[in-house]
């Protein structure tokens, strides 16, 4: 048998290696964004700072000719999409799960499995009819068109349903004895109990919404509604099309800016996120 310190070294070595694999590409992108386009064009990706970072990020936030939409506008659009995506899914999922668990109607179980079956139909499969519905409702080039068609969540409904089923039934009986109706029981008791689960689902859905590419690309023809992911793709399309010297530093800088809000959300809600995924006692 190996000694305890040997196992510790191996475990920490695996963790360090995994961290490096995750962080190293971001580090290279960050350092490359601080070099001039000429340096990147001649020497390739850089591992150390080049002292050109201020000029790069000033050009990104102040406006760049290669970007059809200012970076701050794209970041704002992504933030609206991420928040709307997460909050909308949480609202719909909590209400649907509450109805399925506490309103005991005959078709509750079949309806749940119908909702769960939609996990087998990703957005790419139903994107054409979804686009047709949004177009007929005249919601193209709008935040409502970006957010509303995607807020139904089988994943969120499943997690909240499982959570609500683990809540002791005595709580509802006690609430009834105190005169609390279904709405008050949901708002005053279930939602506070679900705080860690809400945080976990919020992080997951915010990151998914922030990283959406295909749906915003189809729903928006107005550049004022472009998200930062579309902007990054636009930069690399400009690079591939040739012409002037490619602004690699701008592309890398925009990539770094796009990672900041999701990282902040994860850091802020990290403890609640982990607790919401592993907590079993209510």
C-alpha positions in Angstrom: 0.0 0.0 0.0 1.2 3.5 -0.8 1.9 5.9 2.0 -0.7 8.6 2.8 1.7 11.4 1.7 2.2 9.7 -1.6 -1.5 9.6 -2.3 -1.7 13.3 -1.3 1.0 14.2 -3.7 -0.6 12.3 -6.5 -4.0 13.9 -5.9 -2.6 17.4 -5.7 -0.5 16.7 -8.9 -3.7 15.7 -10.8 -5.5 18.7 -9.5 -2.7 21.1 -10.5 -2.4 19.5 -13.9 -6.2 19.9 -14.5 -6.0 23.5 -13.3 -3.2 24.2 -15.7 -5.1 22.6 -18.6 -8.1 24.9 -17.9 -6.2 28.1 -17.1 -3.3 28.0 -19.6 -5.3 28.8 -22.7 -6.9 31.8 -21.0 -3.4 33.0 -19.7 -2.0 32.8 -23.3 -5.0 34.7 -24.6 -4.6 37.4 -21.9 -0.9 37.8 -22.5 -1.3 37.8 -26.3 -3.8 40.6 -26.0 -1.1 42.8 -24.5 1.1 42.6 -27.6 0.8 44.5 -30.9 -0.7 43.0 -33.9 2.7 43.1 -35.6 4.3 41.0 -32.8 1.5 38.4 -32.9 1.6 38.2 -36.7 5.4 37.6 -36.7 6.0 35.6 -33.5 2.6 33.9 -32.8 1.0 33.5 -29.4 2.8 35.0 -26.4 3.2 33.7 -22.9 4.5 36.9 -21.3 3.1 40.4 -21.2 3.9 42.8 -24.0 3.0 46.1 -22.5 0.4 46.9 -25.1 -2.6 45.9 -23.0 -4.0 49.4 -22.2 -4.1 50.3 -25.9 -5.8 47.0 -26.8 -8.6 47.2 -24.2 -9.0 51.0 -24.8 -9.6 50.2 -28.5 -12.1 47.5 -27.6 -14.2 49.5 -25.2 -13.8 52.8 -27.0 -14.8 51.4 -30.4 -13.0 49.5 -33.1 -13.5 49.6 -36.9 -13.5 45.8 -37.1 -16.4 45.5 -34.7 -19.8 46.4 -36.2 -21.1 46.9 -32.6 -19.2 48.5 -29.7 -17.9 45.9 -27.2 -19.8 47.5 -24.3 -23.0 47.1 -26.2 -22.3 43.4 -27.0 -21.4 42.8 -23.4 -24.7 44.4 -22.3 -26.7 42.3 -24.7 -25.0 39.1 -23.5 -25.7 40.2 -19.9 -29.4 40.8 -20.6 -29.6 37.5 -22.4 -27.8 35.6 -19.6 -29.9 37.2 -16.8 -33.2 36.8 -18.8 -32.3 33.3 -19.6 -31.5 32.3 -16.0 -34.3 34.2 -14.3 -36.9 33.2 -16.8 -36.0 29.5 -16.6 -36.0 29.6 -12.8 -39.5 31.2 -12.7 -41.0 28.8 -15.2 -39.2 25.7 -13.6 -40.2 26.5 -10.0 -43.8 27.1 -10.9 -44.0 24.0 -13.1 -42.3 21.8 -10.5 -44.6 23.1 -7.7 -47.7 22.3 -9.7 -46.5 18.8 -10.6 -45.6 18.0 -7.0 -48.3 19.7 -4.9 -51.3 19.9 -7.2 -52.2 16.2 -7.4 -54.0 16.0 -10.7 -54.2 12.7 -12.7 -51.9 13.7 -15.6 -49.1 15.1 -13.4 -46.7 12.2 -14.0 -47.3 11.9 -17.8 -46.9 15.6 -18.1 -43.6 15.5 -16.3 -42.2 12.8 -18.5 -43.4 14.8 -21.6 -41.5 17.8 -20.2 -38.5 15.6 -19.4 -38.5 14.1 -23.0 -37.8 17.6 -24.4 -34.2 17.1 -23.2 -33.9 14.8 -26.2 -34.8 17.7 -28.5 -32.0 20.3 -28.4 -32.4 23.8 -29.8 -30.8 22.8 -33.1 -33.6 20.3 -33.8 -36.5 22.7 -33.2 -34.8 26.0 -34.3 -36.7 26.4 -37.6 -40.3 26.2 -36.1 -39.0 28.3 -33.1 -37.8 30.9 -35.6 -41.1 30.8 -37.5 -43.1 31.4 -34.3 -40.8 34.4 -33.3 -41.1 35.9 -36.7 -44.9 35.6 -36.8 -45.0 37.3 -33.4 -42.7 40.1 -34.8 -40.2 39.6 -32.0 -37.1 39.5 -34.2 -34.4 42.0 -33.2 -35.7 42.3 -29.7 -34.7 41.1 -26.2 -38.1 39.4 -25.9 -37.4 37.3 -29.0 -34.0 36.3 -27.7 -35.2 35.3 -24.2 -38.8 34.2 -24.1 -38.7 31.2 -26.6 -35.9 29.6 -24.6 -37.0 30.0 -21.0 -38.9 26.7 -20.7 -36.5 24.3 -19.0 -36.9 20.6 -18.6 -33.6 20.5 -16.6 -34.7 23.1 -14.1 -38.1 21.5 -13.8 -36.5 18.1 -13.1 -34.2 19.4 -10.4 -36.9 21.5 -8.6 -39.3 18.6 -8.8 -36.9 16.3 -7.1 -36.1 18.9 -4.5 -39.8 19.6 -3.7 -40.5 15.9 -3.4 -37.8 15.7 -0.7 -39.4 18.5 1.4 -41.4 16.9 4.3 -45.1 16.9 3.7 -45.6 18.1 7.3 -44.5 21.5 6.3 -47.5 21.9 4.0 -49.8 20.6 6.6 -48.4 23.1 9.1 -48.8 25.9 6.6 -52.4 25.0 6.0 -53.1 25.0 9.8 -51.6 28.5 9.9 -53.9 29.6 7.2 -51.4 29.8 4.4 -52.7 29.2 0.9 -50.8 27.6 -2.0 -49.2 30.9 -3.1 -48.0 31.9 0.4 -46.7 28.4 1.0 -44.7 28.6 -2.2 -43.3 32.1 -1.7 -42.7 32.0 2.1 -41.6 28.4 2.6 -40.6 26.6 -0.5 -38.6 29.4 -2.2 -36.5 30.2 0.9 -35.8 26.5 1.3 -34.7 26.4 -2.3 -32.2 29.2 -2.1 -29.1 27.0 -2.7 -30.9 25.1 -5.5 -31.9 28.5 -7.0 -28.3 29.6 -6.9 -27.0 26.4 -8.6 -29.6 26.6 -11.4 -29.0 30.3 -11.8 -25.3 29.8 -12.4 -25.8 27.0 -14.9 -28.5 28.8 -16.8 -26.6 32.1 -16.8 -23.5 30.6 -18.3 -25.6 28.7 -20.9 -27.5 31.9 -21.8 -24.3 34.0 -22.0 -22.6 31.5 -24.3 -25.6 31.2 -26.7 -24.4 31.7 -30.3 -26.7 30.1 -32.8 -30.0 31.4 -31.5 -28.9 35.1 -31.2 -27.3 34.8 -34.7 -30.6 33.8 -36.2 -32.8 36.1 -34.2 -30.9 39.3 -34.8 -30.1 41.1 -38.0 -29.7 44.4 -36.3 -26.1 44.8 -35.1 -27.4 46.6 -31.9 -28.5 43.2 -30.6 -25.3 41.3 -31.3 -23.9 39.4 -28.3 -20.2 39.2 -27.4 -20.0 35.6 -28.7 -21.1 36.8 -32.1 -18.6 39.7 -31.8 -15.7 37.2 -31.2 -16.8 35.2 -34.2 -17.0 38.3 -36.2 -13.5 39.3 -35.3 -12.1 35.9 -36.5 -14.2 36.1 -39.7 -12.5 39.5 -40.3 -9.1 37.9 -39.7 -9.9 35.0 -42.1 -11.0 37.4 -44.8 -7.6 39.0 -45.0 -7.0 42.6 -46.0 -5.2 44.7 -43.5 -3.0 43.3 -40.7 -5.3 41.1 -38.6 -6.1 42.6 -35.2 -5.3 39.4 -33.2 -4.9 41.4 -30.0 -8.4 42.8 -30.3 -9.8 39.3 -30.8 -8.0 37.9 -27.8 -8.9 40.9 -25.6 -12.6 40.5 -26.5 -12.4 36.8 -25.6 -11.0 37.7 -22.2 -13.7 40.3 -21.5 -16.3 37.7 -22.5 -15.1 35.3 -19.7 -15.2 37.9 -16.9 -19.0 38.0 -16.1 -19.5 34.2 -16.0 -16.4 33.9 -13.8 -17.8 36.6 -11.4 -21.1 34.8 -11.2 -19.5 31.5 -10.4 -17.2 33.1 -7.8 -20.0 35.0 -6.1 -22.4 32.0 -5.9 -19.7 29.3 -5.6 -20.6 28.1 -2.1 -24.3 28.2 -2.7 -23.7 26.4 -6.0 -21.8 23.5 -4.4 -24.2 23.3 -1.5 -27.2 23.2 -3.9 -25.8 20.3 -5.8 -24.7 18.2 -2.8 -27.1 19.1 -0.1 -29.5 16.3 0.9 -30.9 17.3 4.2 -33.7 19.8 4.1 
